[in-house]
Amino acid sequence: MEVEPRRAEADGSGSGEAEITRLCRTLVPLAAAGKHAEAASTYRWVTRAGTGAPHRYSDHALRLEFCALTGNEHTGIELLSLLDGVGDHADAVDRLEFFTAAAVLTRRLTETGYGEIRVTLDGPYDGLTLRRLHQRMRAAAFVEAEELDEREHTVHFTEHARRKMAAKPVAEFVPLLPSALPRVPILPPPELPPEELVVRAEIHNHRCEPEQARACLAAIDTVPDGIAPRLTELRAIFFQGGDTEERLRRAAAGFRRQGDEVRFLLNQCWLGLWLVFDDQVETGVALTTVAAARLRAGTDDAAACWGEYWLAHVLSGQGRTTEAYEALRRGAERAREAGDPLLLGTLLCLEASLRNGDGEDPVTTVELARAATDAFIVGNVGEKAVEAVEQVRIAYERTGSLDELDVFVEHLLSTLPVGGPERLRGHLRQLRAMSLIGTGRFAEAVDDAYASLGVAASRGKDTVEHWYVLVTALHGAGRYDEVLDVAPRTIDLLTGLPDWDQRCRWMYADAYRALGESSRAFDEYAVLAEILEKAGDTGHSYISASMAAAEQLDLLGYGANAADFYARAAEAALAISGGYVAATCRNAATLSRLRSGDLDAALTALADAETAVHAVKAETAPAREHLVAQLDHVAAHVLSAAGRVREAARRALRAAETFHRIGEAESARDVDLLLEQILLGDA
């Protein structure tokens, strides 16, 4: 059974920080003891508690260490963004702990085949490979340790750092979210000969699996002459830079020396494409066209098909789509004859993609993309199958046939064979989750959303859409505690997508509201309102966020501050001719002023509310009556507090009569109770 750790102090007090530190220290021991559910729950909680608040670097270090030692290395990469400030941190022990934990994390990432991945970080570490970052972190940890040892006349810190950085995993994988899966291995089997590694890299290249291809290439130390040109070409493709053209030409020369005409011509196809995108269009088009024609005339079916594929890329880039389609048609016919599902699917999928991009007949495009999907399922090529399904989706959306898309997705999910491409299965569940959300079936969408995120993340393919869909499903299903676990990560990913960002921030704030955490809810509503205001968007979203922030302030007992937020919302509403909303806000602001204990301010606010309510003309009669009754109810409260009992009773009686007449029984009961209190002198 999952155990939820005790909540720390909500006000960020010292005792709350101490609780966070204590819980962080339990993370690795819990995992080591096999208490994976409790460890994951604790990790989620300390991560949530630290959102938006500064905490000790040693606490972040403990989270880093936990990720490194429980199969969650890629989750830990997010924490490396804190490196920008750690060097200036005042506490030397905290600096040591963070550098040490970062060294452990980057070591594990390097050991699992990701050492050549470059990281995007602020500050001096930006652009380093994980392998190089590991070296830097290890060196920095020893520098801090040696300085501490010198000051304390001991060797304790150096030994501590050495022991920590040699730590081995305590668990193969601790799932941090439901349906989370361990990272799919990318390393090739150990001690394979270079020739086999090159073959594997070529296969991964054709299957659109670049990380696995790079891992194979990185594992090659000695380079036999026989594979040198192939290795040079692959490294040029997968580690592109300013010398890519030179390396491709060097590989071509090697193929010529070996008398390997087919590989030479395939190299020329790729080189031509590179030259086109390097603004050497005329040379590139000619190179690929000639090479593809010579491959077409040869007897190697696979090579001829790849030639047509690269030719289509080059031609379509020049707007010669008719010729590109013809090249793909020739290639597909030859791939069918050769019985190669990977090649057939690749050619069909590219044509579907081009046709979608060119706005061609969507019916034909659907047929091509569905045929490509079938071919990739036969070949068990997950990444390419996802690409083909995306082309199906785009084509169906172009025709407005979303029901047909749903049928297609359900059919594939029900017929996908056991052992078939899991990456495709995950993507189909993502599409189904989106469809379920679109029809308001949020609870049904949650499992699909979790599962699709888990599969995608296990391959490093999770996108902002995966996270956003999950937040939306959880919020709609009322699973607010889980919203708090995944929304911060989603918000971090939503930079540059203001519509989704604002919607996600609203759901995040609303989850806190629903859980009764008014202080955090107010913080998030206020942040959203500020973001909208800075963006110049003071329309409906800004008004809603400001009103929601005011409601939470009222619950917290900050009536004057709540009234200020209501006033801002009212002004914004008036600016967009939202008189009804503005009047509602003025009514609410009046009560907030009264709750704050400032009677004079409440009487002034009441006058503003009277003006705002009576200015509303455009609404339907029931809506106007509701608004006037609301004003009378508010006025009764304020006038009673001011000792103007007769006026208060008259306004309360009128409010009660109106609410009864328009069928708002609950509001009527509230006013009846107030009227009774006024008449008895208890109000």
KADAVEN-V964915 format. One record per backbone hydrogen bond with DSSP energy under -0.5 kcal/mol. CO is the residue of the C=O (numbers start at 1). NH is the residue of the N-H. E is the energy in kcal/mol with one decimal. If there is no record, write none. Layout:
BEGIN
co=<CO & CO>
nh=<NH & NH>
e=<E & E>
END
This chain:
BEGIN
co=<2 & 3 & 9 & 13 & 14 & 15 & 16 & 17 & 18 & 19 & 20 & 21 & 22 & 23 & 23 & 24 & 26 & 27 & 28 & 29 & 30 & 31 & 34 & 35 & 36 & 37 & 38 & 39 & 40 & 41 & 42 & 43 & 44 & 45 & 46 & 48 & 50 & 56 & 56 & 57 & 58 & 59 & 60 & 61 & 62 & 63 & 64 & 65 & 66 & 67 & 67 & 69 & 69 & 70 & 72 & 72 & 73 & 75 & 76 & 76 & 77 & 78 & 79 & 80 & 81 & 82 & 82 & 83 & 85 & 86 & 90 & 91 & 92 & 93 & 94 & 95 & 96 & 97 & 98 & 99 & 100 & 101 & 102 & 103 & 104 & 105 & 106 & 107 & 108 & 109 & 110 & 110 & 112 & 114 & 115 & 117 & 119 & 119 & 122 & 123 & 125 & 128 & 129 & 130 & 131 & 132 & 133 & 134 & 135 & 136 & 137 & 138 & 139 & 140 & 141 & 142 & 143 & 144 & 145 & 146 & 147 & 148 & 149 & 149 & 155 & 156 & 157 & 158 & 159 & 160 & 161 & 162 & 163 & 164 & 173 & 177 & 189 & 193 & 193 & 194 & 195 & 196 & 197 & 198 & 199 & 200 & 201 & 202 & 203 & 204 & 205 & 209 & 210 & 211 & 212 & 213 & 214 & 215 & 217 & 219 & 222 & 224 & 224 & 225 & 227 & 228 & 229 & 230 & 231 & 232 & 233 & 234 & 235 & 241 & 243 & 244 & 245 & 246 & 247 & 248 & 249 & 250 & 251 & 252 & 253 & 254 & 255 & 255 & 256 & 259 & 260 & 261 & 262 & 263 & 264 & 265 & 266 & 267 & 268 & 269 & 270 & 271 & 272 & 273 & 274 & 275 & 276 & 280 & 281 & 282 & 283 & 284 & 285 & 286 & 287 & 288 & 289 & 290 & 291 & 292 & 293 & 295 & 299 & 300 & 301 & 302 & 303 & 304 & 305 & 306 & 307 & 308 & 309 & 310 & 311 & 312 & 313 & 314 & 315 & 315 & 316 & 319 & 320 & 321 & 322 & 323 & 324 & 325 & 326 & 327 & 328 & 329 & 330 & 331 & 332 & 333 & 334 & 335 & 335 & 336 & 339 & 340 & 341 & 342 & 343 & 344 & 345 & 346 & 347 & 348 & 349 & 350 & 351 & 352 & 353 & 354 & 355 & 355 & 356 & 361 & 362 & 363 & 364 & 365 & 366 & 367 & 368 & 369 & 370 & 371 & 372 & 373 & 374 & 375 & 376 & 376 & 377 & 380 & 381 & 382 & 383 & 384 & 385 & 386 & 387 & 388 & 389 & 390 & 391 & 392 & 393 & 394 & 395 & 396 & 396 & 400 & 401 & 402 & 403 & 404 & 405 & 406 & 407 & 408 & 409 & 410 & 411 & 412 & 417 & 421 & 422 & 423 & 424 & 425 & 426 & 427 & 428 & 429 & 430 & 431 & 432 & 433 & 434 & 435 & 436 & 436 & 437 & 440 & 441 & 442 & 443 & 443 & 444 & 445 & 446 & 447 & 448 & 449 & 450 & 451 & 452 & 453 & 454 & 455 & 456 & 456 & 457 & 458 & 463 & 464 & 465 & 466 & 467 & 468 & 469 & 470 & 471 & 472 & 473 & 474 & 475 & 478 & 479 & 480 & 481 & 482 & 482 & 483 & 486 & 487 & 488 & 489 & 490 & 491 & 492 & 494 & 497 & 498 & 499 & 500 & 501 & 502 & 503 & 504 & 505 & 506 & 507 & 508 & 509 & 510 & 511 & 512 & 513 & 516 & 517 & 518 & 519 & 520 & 521 & 522 & 523 & 524 & 525 & 526 & 527 & 528 & 529 & 530 & 531 & 532 & 533 & 536 & 539 & 540 & 541 & 542 & 543 & 544 & 545 & 546 & 547 & 548 & 549 & 550 & 551 & 552 & 553 & 553 & 554 & 557 & 558 & 559 & 560 & 561 & 562 & 563 & 564 & 565 & 566 & 567 & 568 & 569 & 570 & 571 & 572 & 573 & 573 & 574 & 577 & 578 & 579 & 580 & 581 & 582 & 583 & 584 & 585 & 586 & 587 & 588 & 589 & 590 & 591 & 592 & 593 & 594 & 597 & 598 & 599 & 600 & 601 & 602 & 603 & 604 & 605 & 606 & 607 & 608 & 609 & 610 & 611 & 613 & 615 & 620 & 621 & 622 & 623 & 624 & 625 & 626 & 627 & 628 & 629 & 630 & 631 & 632 & 633 & 634 & 635 & 636 & 637 & 638 & 639 & 640 & 643 & 644 & 645 & 646 & 647 & 648 & 649 & 650 & 651 & 652 & 653 & 654 & 655 & 656 & 657 & 658 & 659 & 660 & 663 & 664 & 665 & 666 & 667 & 668 & 669 & 670 & 671 & 672 & 673 & 674 & 675 & 676 & 677 & 677 & 677 & 678>
nh=<4 & 5 & 12 & 17 & 18 & 19 & 20 & 21 & 22 & 23 & 24 & 25 & 26 & 26 & 27 & 27 & 30 & 31 & 32 & 33 & 35 & 34 & 36 & 39 & 40 & 41 & 42 & 43 & 44 & 45 & 46 & 47 & 48 & 49 & 50 & 51 & 53 & 59 & 60 & 61 & 62 & 63 & 64 & 65 & 66 & 67 & 68 & 69 & 70 & 70 & 72 & 170 & 171 & 174 & 75 & 76 & 77 & 78 & 79 & 80 & 80 & 81 & 82 & 83 & 84 & 85 & 86 & 87 & 88 & 89 & 92 & 95 & 96 & 97 & 98 & 99 & 100 & 101 & 102 & 103 & 104 & 105 & 106 & 107 & 108 & 109 & 110 & 111 & 112 & 114 & 113 & 115 & 186 & 117 & 131 & 130 & 121 & 127 & 125 & 126 & 128 & 119 & 133 & 134 & 135 & 136 & 137 & 138 & 139 & 140 & 141 & 142 & 143 & 144 & 145 & 146 & 147 & 148 & 149 & 150 & 151 & 152 & 153 & 154 & 159 & 160 & 161 & 162 & 163 & 164 & 165 & 166 & 166 & 167 & 175 & 180 & 192 & 196 & 197 & 198 & 199 & 200 & 201 & 202 & 203 & 204 & 205 & 206 & 207 & 209 & 208 & 213 & 214 & 215 & 216 & 217 & 218 & 219 & 220 & 221 & 224 & 227 & 228 & 228 & 231 & 232 & 233 & 234 & 235 & 236 & 237 & 238 & 239 & 244 & 247 & 248 & 249 & 250 & 251 & 252 & 253 & 254 & 255 & 256 & 257 & 258 & 259 & 260 & 259 & 261 & 264 & 265 & 266 & 267 & 268 & 269 & 270 & 271 & 272 & 273 & 274 & 275 & 276 & 277 & 278 & 280 & 279 & 284 & 285 & 286 & 287 & 288 & 289 & 290 & 291 & 292 & 293 & 294 & 295 & 296 & 297 & 298 & 301 & 304 & 305 & 306 & 307 & 308 & 309 & 310 & 311 & 312 & 313 & 314 & 315 & 316 & 317 & 318 & 318 & 320 & 319 & 321 & 324 & 325 & 326 & 327 & 328 & 329 & 330 & 331 & 332 & 333 & 334 & 335 & 336 & 337 & 338 & 339 & 340 & 339 & 341 & 344 & 345 & 346 & 347 & 348 & 349 & 350 & 351 & 352 & 353 & 354 & 355 & 356 & 357 & 358 & 359 & 360 & 359 & 365 & 366 & 367 & 368 & 369 & 370 & 371 & 372 & 373 & 374 & 375 & 376 & 377 & 378 & 379 & 380 & 381 & 380 & 382 & 385 & 386 & 387 & 388 & 389 & 390 & 391 & 392 & 393 & 394 & 395 & 396 & 397 & 398 & 399 & 400 & 401 & 402 & 405 & 406 & 407 & 408 & 409 & 410 & 411 & 412 & 413 & 414 & 415 & 416 & 420 & 425 & 426 & 427 & 428 & 429 & 430 & 431 & 432 & 433 & 434 & 435 & 436 & 437 & 438 & 439 & 439 & 441 & 440 & 442 & 445 & 446 & 446 & 447 & 448 & 449 & 450 & 451 & 452 & 453 & 454 & 455 & 456 & 457 & 458 & 459 & 459 & 461 & 460 & 184 & 467 & 468 & 469 & 470 & 471 & 472 & 473 & 474 & 475 & 476 & 477 & 479 & 478 & 480 & 483 & 484 & 485 & 485 & 486 & 487 & 490 & 491 & 492 & 493 & 494 & 494 & 495 & 497 & 501 & 502 & 503 & 504 & 505 & 506 & 507 & 508 & 509 & 510 & 511 & 512 & 513 & 514 & 515 & 517 & 516 & 518 & 521 & 522 & 523 & 524 & 525 & 526 & 527 & 528 & 529 & 530 & 531 & 532 & 533 & 534 & 535 & 537 & 536 & 538 & 543 & 544 & 545 & 546 & 547 & 548 & 549 & 550 & 551 & 552 & 553 & 554 & 555 & 556 & 557 & 558 & 557 & 559 & 562 & 563 & 564 & 565 & 566 & 567 & 568 & 569 & 570 & 571 & 572 & 573 & 574 & 575 & 576 & 576 & 578 & 577 & 579 & 582 & 583 & 584 & 585 & 586 & 587 & 588 & 589 & 590 & 591 & 592 & 593 & 594 & 595 & 596 & 598 & 597 & 599 & 602 & 603 & 604 & 605 & 606 & 607 & 608 & 609 & 610 & 611 & 612 & 613 & 614 & 615 & 616 & 617 & 624 & 625 & 626 & 627 & 628 & 629 & 630 & 631 & 632 & 633 & 634 & 635 & 636 & 637 & 638 & 639 & 640 & 641 & 642 & 644 & 643 & 645 & 648 & 649 & 650 & 651 & 652 & 653 & 654 & 655 & 656 & 657 & 658 & 659 & 660 & 661 & 662 & 664 & 663 & 665 & 668 & 669 & 670 & 671 & 672 & 673 & 674 & 675 & 676 & 677 & 678 & 679 & 680 & 681 & 682 & 683 & 681>
e=<-0.5 & -0.6 & -1.3 & -2.1 & -2.4 & -1.8 & -2.0 & -2.4 & -2.5 & -2.5 & -2.6 & -1.9 & -0.6 & -1.1 & -0.6 & -1.1 & -2.6 & -2.0 & -2.9 & -1.8 & -2.3 & -1.6 & -1.7 & -2.4 & -2.7 & -2.4 & -2.4 & -2.4 & -2.5 & -2.1 & -2.7 & -2.1 & -2.3 & -2.9 & -1.4 & -1.2 & -1.7 & -0.7 & -1.7 & -2.5 & -1.7 & -1.7 & -2.5 & -2.8 & -2.1 & -2.4 & -2.5 & -1.8 & -0.6 & -0.9 & -1.8 & -2.0 & -1.5 & -2.0 & -0.7 & -1.8 & -0.9 & -1.2 & -1.1 & -0.7 & -1.2 & -1.3 & -1.9 & -2.1 & -1.0 & -1.3 & -0.8 & -0.7 & -0.9 & -1.3 & -0.7 & -2.1 & -2.5 & -2.6 & -2.3 & -2.6 & -2.5 & -2.4 & -2.7 & -2.0 & -2.0 & -2.5 & -2.6 & -1.9 & -2.3 & -2.3 & -2.0 & -2.7 & -1.7 & -2.7 & -1.5 & -0.5 & -0.6 & -1.7 & -2.6 & -2.0 & -0.8 & -2.6 & -0.6 & -1.4 & -1.7 & -2.5 & -2.9 & -2.2 & -1.6 & -2.1 & -2.8 & -2.6 & -2.1 & -2.6 & -2.4 & -1.9 & -2.1 & -2.3 & -2.5 & -2.8 & -2.1 & -2.2 & -2.7 & -2.5 & -2.0 & -2.4 & -1.3 & -1.8 & -2.2 & -2.5 & -2.5 & -2.5 & -2.6 & -2.6 & -2.6 & -0.8 & -0.6 & -1.7 & -0.6 & -2.2 & -0.8 & -0.6 & -1.9 & -2.3 & -1.9 & -2.4 & -2.3 & -2.3 & -2.1 & -2.8 & -2.1 & -2.0 & -1.7 & -2.6 & -1.3 & -1.9 & -2.7 & -2.2 & -2.0 & -2.2 & -2.6 & -1.0 & -1.2 & -0.6 & -0.6 & -1.3 & -0.8 & -0.7 & -2.7 & -2.6 & -2.3 & -2.5 & -2.5 & -1.8 & -1.9 & -2.7 & -1.9 & -1.6 & -2.3 & -2.5 & -2.3 & -2.0 & -2.3 & -2.2 & -2.2 & -1.7 & -2.4 & -2.2 & -2.2 & -1.8 & -0.6 & -2.4 & -0.9 & -1.3 & -1.9 & -2.4 & -2.3 & -2.3 & -1.8 & -1.8 & -2.0 & -2.8 & -2.4 & -1.8 & -2.3 & -2.6 & -2.1 & -2.0 & -0.8 & -3.2 & -1.3 & -2.5 & -2.9 & -1.9 & -2.4 & -2.4 & -2.4 & -2.3 & -2.1 & -2.7 & -1.9 & -2.1 & -2.1 & -2.4 & -1.5 & -1.2 & -1.0 & -2.4 & -2.3 & -2.3 & -2.1 & -2.0 & -2.1 & -2.4 & -2.2 & -2.4 & -1.8 & -2.2 & -2.9 & -2.7 & -1.7 & -0.6 & -1.1 & -2.4 & -1.7 & -1.3 & -1.9 & -2.9 & -1.8 & -2.2 & -2.2 & -2.4 & -2.4 & -2.3 & -2.8 & -2.2 & -1.9 & -2.4 & -2.3 & -1.9 & -1.9 & -0.9 & -2.0 & -0.7 & -0.8 & -2.4 & -2.7 & -2.1 & -2.3 & -2.5 & -2.6 & -1.9 & -1.9 & -2.3 & -2.5 & -2.6 & -2.6 & -2.5 & -2.3 & -2.1 & -0.7 & -2.6 & -0.8 & -1.8 & -2.7 & -1.9 & -2.3 & -2.7 & -2.8 & -2.1 & -2.3 & -2.4 & -2.3 & -2.1 & -2.4 & -2.2 & -2.2 & -2.2 & -0.6 & -2.6 & -0.8 & -0.8 & -2.0 & -2.1 & -1.7 & -2.3 & -2.4 & -2.1 & -1.4 & -1.8 & -2.8 & -2.6 & -2.2 & -2.7 & -2.6 & -2.0 & -1.3 & -0.8 & -2.3 & -1.1 & -1.7 & -2.2 & -2.1 & -2.4 & -2.6 & -2.6 & -2.5 & -2.3 & -2.5 & -2.2 & -1.5 & -1.9 & -2.5 & -1.8 & -2.9 & -1.8 & -2.6 & -1.9 & -1.7 & -2.1 & -2.2 & -2.5 & -2.2 & -1.9 & -2.7 & -2.4 & -2.1 & -1.0 & -0.6 & -2.9 & -1.9 & -1.2 & -1.2 & -1.1 & -0.5 & -0.5 & -0.6 & -2.6 & -2.7 & -2.6 & -2.7 & -2.0 & -2.5 & -2.3 & -2.3 & -3.1 & -1.7 & -0.5 & -1.4 & -3.1 & -1.4 & -3.4 & -1.5 & -2.7 & -2.7 & -1.9 & -2.4 & -2.5 & -2.5 & -2.7 & -2.7 & -2.5 & -1.8 & -2.6 & -1.5 & -1.4 & -1.3 & -1.7 & -0.6 & -0.5 & -1.5 & -2.8 & -1.8 & -3.0 & -2.1 & -1.3 & -0.8 & -0.8 & -0.6 & -2.3 & -2.7 & -2.7 & -2.0 & -2.8 & -2.6 & -2.1 & -2.2 & -2.4 & -2.6 & -2.8 & -1.9 & -1.6 & -2.2 & -2.8 & -1.7 & -2.6 & -1.7 & -1.4 & -2.4 & -3.1 & -2.1 & -2.2 & -2.7 & -3.0 & -2.2 & -2.2 & -2.5 & -2.4 & -2.5 & -2.5 & -2.4 & -2.6 & -1.7 & -2.7 & -1.5 & -0.9 & -2.3 & -2.7 & -2.5 & -2.5 & -2.5 & -2.5 & -2.4 & -2.2 & -2.3 & -1.8 & -2.0 & -2.4 & -1.9 & -1.6 & -0.6 & -2.8 & -1.2 & -0.8 & -2.3 & -2.6 & -1.6 & -1.8 & -2.5 & -2.4 & -2.1 & -2.2 & -2.5 & -2.4 & -2.4 & -2.4 & -2.4 & -1.6 & -0.7 & -1.0 & -3.7 & -1.7 & -0.9 & -2.5 & -2.5 & -2.2 & -2.5 & -2.2 & -2.3 & -2.3 & -2.8 & -1.9 & -1.6 & -2.2 & -2.4 & -2.0 & -2.7 & -1.5 & -1.4 & -1.7 & -1.1 & -2.0 & -2.5 & -2.1 & -2.6 & -2.3 & -1.7 & -1.9 & -2.4 & -2.7 & -2.0 & -2.4 & -2.9 & -2.2 & -0.9 & -1.5 & -0.6 & -2.4 & -2.7 & -2.4 & -2.2 & -2.6 & -2.6 & -2.5 & -2.2 & -2.6 & -2.4 & -2.4 & -3.1 & -2.4 & -1.6 & -2.2 & -3.2 & -1.9 & -2.0 & -1.6 & -2.5 & -1.6 & -1.5 & -2.4 & -2.9 & -2.3 & -2.4 & -2.5 & -2.8 & -2.1 & -2.3 & -2.6 & -2.3 & -2.1 & -2.7 & -2.4 & -2.2 & -2.3 & -2.6 & -1.0 & -1.1 & -2.2 & -2.4 & -1.9 & -2.1 & -2.5 & -2.3 & -2.0 & -3.0 & -2.3 & -2.1 & -2.5 & -2.6 & -1.9 & -0.6 & -3.0 & -1.2 & -0.9>
END
